[in-house]
Amino acid sequence: MTIKCKWMVLLILLTVSILGLPVTAAAADAPAIDTGDTAFIIICTALVMIMTPGLALFYGGMVRKKNVLSIIMQCFTAMALVSAQWVIIGYTLGFGPDIHHFIGGLQWLGMRGITGDPNPAYAATIPHHVFVLFQLMFAIITVALISGAFAERLRFPIFVAFVLLWTTLVYDPLAHWVWGADGWLRNLGALDFAGGTVVHISSGISGLVACLILGKRHAAKTEPMTPHNLPFTMLGAGLLWFGWFGFNAGSALGANGLAGHAFLVTNTCAAAGAISWAAAEWIHHANQLLWGLPVV
C-alpha cells in the first residue's frame, strides 16, 4: 500500500470516529439476544407447562373416583400430542409468514429455518426457538381445558382425534388471526396480551359446543356426581395459581416493568377469585354449613 493510500484510509477512519458512525451498520442493527429476557422466558415456559398437570389434578378431584385416571390421562395425552403437532405443523400455521391474513405459511414446517437468532416480528430479545416453546405451552393447556367440559363422557381414541384436529383446525388459525404477524384480527386492533381470546374464549366456546353435542349425562339424576377428592382439586388450583405467573408475566416476552405489572395483577385477581369462590360456596350452602349438615 502506498503512502498516499495509507493517508486516505486514516482520513476515512478519523472522519468516522468524529461523526460517531458505526463501522458495521448491519451488525449494529441486528437484533441482539438478551440473556436476562431469555432466562426469564425459559422459566415462564416451565411455569406454564406445570399448569397442565395442575389442571389434571384440578379436574381429577372433581370427577367420580372411577374416572380420575381418565381425566388425568387426557391432560397428559394433550401434552404429548400437541408437543409433537406444534413442532411439525402447528407453529408454522399459527406464526408462520402470513397467507391472506388467515393462516401461516409452511415455511417453518417441521421447525425448518428456526434458529437460535431472535425473530423481531414476535420477540426481538430471545431466541426464536424459545418463543416457539413458550407458545407451545399455551397450545397445550388450551385443548386440555376443554376436557373438563366432557369429563367422563368421551372415549380415549375419540379424544386423541379431537386433540389433533381441534389444535390444527381451530387453535392454530385463531392464534394466527390474533397473534400472528399481519393476522386479520390483529390488523383490526385486537389486543390479547396473555390468551384471553386465543386460549380462554376458544376453549370455553368449544367446551360448550362439546356439551351440546354430547347431550345430558344419562345417569345425572340416578347416580351421585359429587367430587371424589377435593384435596386434589385444591392442589391443582394451587399449581394453576403458581403457573399463571409464567402464563401472564411471561407474555411480556421480557424481564421488564410490564412483566412485573402482570405478575402483580395476576396474584391480585387470583386472590379475588378465591375469595369470590369461597363466598359463593358459603352463600349457596349456608344452611348446611350453619347447622353442620352434609354438603351435597
Long-range contacts (C-beta under 8 A, 24 or more apart in sequence): 31-117, 31-118, 31-120, 31-124, 31-125, 32-118, 32-125, 33-116, 33-117, 33-118, 33-125, 33-126, 33-127, 34-125, 34-126, 34-254, 36-255, 37-125, 37-126, 37-253, 37-254, 37-255, 37-256, 38-125, 38-126, 38-127, 38-130, 39-255, 40-250, 40-254, 40-255, 40-259, 41-123, 41-126, 41-130, 41-131, 41-134, 41-250, 41-253, 41-254, 42-130, 43-246, 44-134, 44-245, 44-246, 44-247, 44-249, 44-250, 45-130, 45-133, 45-134, 45-137, 45-246, 45-250, 46-246, 47-242, 47-243, 47-245, 47-246, 47-247, 47-250, 48-134, 48-137, 48-138, 48-141, 48-243, 48-246, 48-247, 48-250, 49-79, 49-137, 49-140, 49-243, 50-239, 50-242, 50-243, 51-137, 51-141, 51-239, 51-240, 51-243, 51-244, 51-247, 52-76, 52-78, 52-79, 52-137, 52-140, 52-141, 52-144, 53-239, 54-235, 54-236, 54-237, 54-238, 54-239, 54-240, 54-242, 54-243, 55-141, 55-144, 55-145, 55-148, 55-236, 55-240, 56-144, 56-236, 57-232, 57-233, 57-235, 57-236, 57-239, 58-232, 58-233, 58-236, 58-237, 58-239, 58-240, 59-147, 59-148, 59-151, 59-236, 60-229, 60-232, 60-233, 60-236, 61-227, 61-228, 61-229, 61-230, 61-231, 61-232, 61-233, 61-234, 61-235, 61-236, 62-151, 62-227, 62-230, 62-233, 63-151, 63-152, 63-227, 63-228, 64-152, 64-224, 64-225, 64-228, 65-228, 65-229, 67-151, 67-152, 68-228, 68-229, 68-232, 70-151, 70-152, 70-156, 71-147, 71-148, 71-151, 71-152, 73-156, 74-144, 74-147, 74-156, 74-159, 75-144, 75-147, 77-156, 77-159, 77-160, 77-163, 78-140, 78-143, 78-144, 78-147, 78-163, 79-140, 79-144, 81-160, 81-163, 81-164, 81-167, 82-136, 82-139, 82-140, 82-143, 82-163, 82-167, 83-136, 83-140, 85-164, 85-167, 85-168, 86-132, 86-135, 86-136, 86-139, 86-167, 87-111, 87-132, 87-136, 89-168, 89-172, 90-136, 90-139, 90-167, 90-168, 90-171, 90-172, 91-132, 91-135, 91-136, 93-168, 93-172, 93-173, 93-176, 94-135, 94-139, 94-171, 94-172, 94-173, 94-175, 94-176, 94-179, 94-180, 95-122, 95-132, 95-135, 95-175, 95-176, 95-179, 95-180, 95-181, 96-176, 96-180, 97-181, 98-176, 98-180, 98-181, 98-182, 98-183, 101-177, 101-182, 101-183, 101-184, 101-187, 102-173, 102-176, 102-177, 102-183, 102-184, 103-172, 103-173, 103-176, 104-172, 104-176, 104-180, 121-181, 122-181, 122-253, 123-253, 123-254, 125-253, 125-254, 126-253, 126-254, 131-253, 134-250, 134-253, 135-175, 135-179, 138-175, 138-195, 138-198, 138-199, 138-247, 139-167, 139-171, 139-172, 139-175, 141-199, 142-171, 142-195, 142-198, 142-199, 142-202, 142-203, 143-167, 143-171, 143-203, 145-199, 145-200, 145-203, 145-204, 145-207, 146-203, 146-206, 146-207, 146-210, 148-207, 149-206, 149-207, 149-208, 149-210, 149-211, 150-207, 150-210, 150-211, 150-214, 152-217, 153-214, 153-217, 154-214, 166-206, 170-202, 170-206, 171-198, 171-202, 174-198, 174-202, 193-248, 193-251, 193-262, 194-247, 194-248, 194-251, 194-262, 195-247, 195-251, 226-296, 237-274, 241-270, 244-270
